[in-house]
Amino acid sequence: MLQRTKGRLLLTLLVISGLAGTLKSTSISKKERKYGTTLMKDTKSDLLKSIKGLTEAELNFKAAPDKWSVKECTYHIAETENFLWSLLEETMKTPANPEKRTEIKLTDEQLVNMIEDRSKKGQAPEPLQPKNTGYKSIDEALDDFKKNRSEHIQYLKTTTEDLRNHVAKLSFGYIDCYQLCLFIAAHSNRHTQQLKEVMASASFPK
């Protein structure tokens, strides 16, 4: 009888402490963490594989004078990673604003699909144009990208910060800081697709 009572008490304590942990937890779920880190890893790998071994002529080739080269796409990817992560850090330093969550109109999947969709083109802001990034070589841009992306993956793997209740405003609307991580990964994929289009050009150097 005493054993049964002890067992019930232990079970009750476990349930209560488990519920308390759930209610107090502001970190992202395991599923969200896995989805985000996998997206960041896969899009990093895809970019690096896509441009590995390209010659200087291949890196600098443009399908048209107003189009970006593979090198310019890479510069833009690396610089935008810096820019968006700075936005995330600034947003996380401000007080949580969960009341703004009602302004978020896109699900995580919709956001990723929207950013990766190359059928809708846009103009990159002037500071993120390849000529304004400050990179002097493809190696410099790639080193910066690889270092930053590794740090960002590690952050998303381990953070307990309240990413969902810190909301930022972008040109197309509001997204939370977890979605900002997804945006970063999807953005690099968008422009990896672009540089693959350059490489698929009939006049691309062989």
C-alpha positions as CSV (number, residue, x, y, z in Angstrom):
1,M,0.0,0.0,0.0
2,L,2.8,2.4,0.9
3,Q,4.7,1.5,-2.3
4,R,1.5,2.2,-4.3
5,T,1.1,5.6,-2.6
6,K,4.7,6.5,-3.2
7,G,4.3,5.5,-6.8
8,R,1.2,7.7,-7.2
9,L,3.0,10.6,-5.6
10,L,6.0,10.3,-7.8
11,L,3.8,10.1,-10.9
12,T,1.9,13.2,-9.8
13,L,5.2,15.1,-9.2
14,L,6.5,14.1,-12.7
15,V,3.3,15.2,-14.4
16,I,3.2,18.5,-12.5
17,S,6.9,19.3,-13.2
18,G,6.4,18.2,-16.8
19,L,3.5,20.5,-17.3
20,A,5.3,23.3,-15.5
21,G,8.2,22.9,-17.9
22,T,5.9,23.0,-20.9
23,L,4.1,26.1,-19.8
24,K,7.3,28.0,-19.0
25,S,9.2,26.9,-22.0
26,T,9.6,29.6,-24.7
27,S,12.1,27.7,-26.9
28,I,11.2,26.3,-30.2
29,S,9.9,22.7,-30.4
30,K,12.1,19.7,-31.4
31,K,10.3,19.5,-34.8
32,E,10.9,23.2,-35.5
33,R,14.6,22.9,-34.4
34,K,15.1,19.9,-36.7
35,Y,13.3,21.5,-39.7
36,G,15.3,24.8,-39.3
37,T,18.7,23.2,-38.9
38,T,18.2,20.7,-41.7
39,L,17.1,23.5,-44.0
40,M,20.2,25.5,-43.1
41,K,22.5,22.5,-43.5
42,D,21.1,21.4,-46.8
43,T,21.1,24.9,-48.4
44,K,24.7,25.4,-47.3
45,S,25.8,22.1,-48.8
46,D,23.9,22.8,-52.0
47,L,25.6,26.1,-52.6
48,L,29.1,24.7,-51.8
49,K,28.6,21.7,-54.1
50,S,27.2,23.8,-56.9
51,I,30.2,26.1,-57.3
52,K,33.0,23.7,-56.3
53,G,35.8,23.5,-58.8
54,L,34.5,26.4,-61.1
55,T,37.2,28.3,-63.0
56,E,37.5,32.1,-62.8
57,A,35.9,32.3,-66.3
58,E,33.0,30.2,-65.1
59,L,32.6,32.2,-61.9
60,N,32.6,35.5,-63.8
61,F,30.4,34.5,-66.8
62,K,27.2,36.5,-67.3
63,A,24.3,35.3,-69.5
64,A,23.6,39.0,-70.2
65,P,25.1,42.3,-69.2
66,D,22.3,43.0,-66.7
67,K,22.5,39.5,-65.1
68,W,24.6,38.4,-62.2
69,S,27.4,36.0,-62.5
70,V,27.9,32.9,-60.2
71,K,30.4,34.9,-58.2
72,E,28.0,37.9,-57.8
73,C,25.2,35.5,-56.7
74,T,27.6,34.1,-54.1
75,Y,28.6,37.6,-52.9
76,H,24.9,38.5,-52.5
77,I,24.2,35.3,-50.6
78,A,27.1,35.8,-48.1
79,E,26.3,39.5,-47.5
80,T,22.6,38.9,-47.1
81,E,23.3,36.2,-44.5
82,N,25.2,38.9,-42.5
83,F,22.4,41.4,-42.9
84,L,19.5,39.2,-41.9
85,W,21.4,37.7,-38.9
86,S,22.1,41.3,-37.7
87,L,18.4,42.0,-38.0
88,L,17.6,38.8,-35.9
89,E,20.2,39.8,-33.2
90,E,18.7,43.4,-33.0
91,T,15.2,42.0,-32.8
92,M,16.1,39.6,-30.1
93,K,17.7,42.4,-28.0
94,T,14.4,44.2,-27.9
95,P,11.5,43.1,-25.5
96,A,9.4,40.2,-26.8
97,N,6.3,41.5,-28.7
98,P,3.9,38.5,-28.9
99,E,1.0,40.9,-29.6
100,K,2.5,41.4,-33.1
101,R,2.1,37.7,-33.9
102,T,-1.4,38.5,-35.2
103,E,0.3,40.4,-37.9
104,I,2.1,37.3,-39.2
105,K,0.3,36.1,-42.3
106,L,2.6,33.4,-43.5
107,T,3.2,29.9,-42.1
108,D,6.8,28.6,-42.0
109,E,6.3,26.5,-45.1
110,Q,4.6,29.4,-47.0
111,L,7.5,31.7,-46.1
112,V,10.1,29.2,-47.4
113,N,8.1,28.5,-50.6
114,M,7.7,32.3,-51.2
115,I,11.4,33.0,-50.8
116,E,12.5,30.1,-52.9
117,D,10.1,30.8,-55.7
118,R,12.1,32.1,-58.6
119,S,9.1,32.8,-60.8
120,K,8.7,36.1,-58.8
121,K,11.7,38.3,-59.3
122,G,12.7,41.3,-57.2
123,Q,15.5,43.9,-56.9
124,A,18.0,43.5,-54.1
125,P,18.5,46.5,-51.9
126,E,21.5,48.6,-52.9
127,P,23.7,47.6,-49.9
128,L,23.2,43.9,-50.8
129,Q,24.1,44.4,-54.5
130,P,27.2,42.3,-55.3
131,K,29.3,45.4,-56.2
132,N,28.6,46.9,-52.7
133,T,29.3,43.9,-50.5
134,G,33.1,44.6,-50.1
135,Y,34.2,41.1,-51.0
136,K,37.3,41.0,-53.1
137,S,37.2,37.3,-54.1
138,I,35.0,34.2,-54.1
139,D,37.1,32.6,-51.4
140,E,36.6,35.6,-49.1
141,A,32.8,35.5,-49.6
142,L,32.7,31.7,-49.2
143,D,34.8,31.7,-46.0
144,D,32.5,34.3,-44.5
145,F,29.4,32.4,-45.6
146,K,30.7,29.1,-44.2
147,K,31.8,30.5,-40.9
148,N,28.5,32.4,-40.4
149,R,26.3,29.6,-41.5
150,S,28.1,27.1,-39.2
151,E,27.5,29.5,-36.3
152,H,23.9,30.0,-37.2
153,I,23.2,26.3,-37.4
154,Q,24.8,25.8,-34.0
155,Y,22.7,28.6,-32.6
156,L,19.5,27.1,-33.9
157,K,20.5,23.7,-32.6
158,T,21.0,24.9,-29.0
159,T,19.2,28.2,-28.4
160,T,16.5,28.4,-25.7
161,E,15.7,32.0,-26.6
162,D,12.1,33.0,-27.4
163,L,12.4,33.1,-31.1
164,R,8.6,32.9,-31.7
165,N,7.6,35.9,-29.6
166,H,10.2,38.3,-31.1
167,V,8.6,39.6,-34.3
168,A,10.3,41.7,-37.0
169,K,8.8,43.8,-39.8
170,L,10.2,43.2,-43.3
171,S,9.2,44.8,-46.6
172,F,6.5,42.1,-47.2
173,G,5.1,42.0,-43.7
174,Y,5.8,40.6,-40.2
175,I,7.7,37.4,-39.4
176,D,9.1,36.0,-36.1
177,C,12.8,35.3,-35.4
178,Y,12.4,31.6,-36.0
179,Q,11.0,32.4,-39.4
180,L,13.9,34.8,-40.0
181,C,16.2,31.8,-39.6
182,L,14.2,30.0,-42.3
183,F,14.3,33.1,-44.4
184,I,18.1,33.0,-44.3
185,A,18.3,29.4,-45.5
186,A,15.6,29.9,-48.1
187,H,17.3,33.0,-49.4
188,S,20.6,31.2,-50.0
189,N,18.6,28.5,-51.9
190,R,16.9,31.1,-54.0
191,H,20.2,32.4,-55.3
192,T,21.8,29.0,-55.5
193,Q,19.0,28.3,-58.0
194,Q,19.9,31.5,-59.8
195,L,23.6,30.6,-60.1
196,K,22.5,27.2,-61.4
197,E,20.5,29.0,-64.1
198,V,23.6,30.9,-65.1
199,M,25.6,27.6,-65.3
200,A,22.8,26.1,-67.5
201,S,23.2,28.8,-70.1
202,A,24.1,27.6,-73.6
203,S,27.1,29.9,-73.7
204,F,28.4,29.0,-70.2
205,P,32.2,28.3,-70.6
206,K,33.0,24.6,-70.6
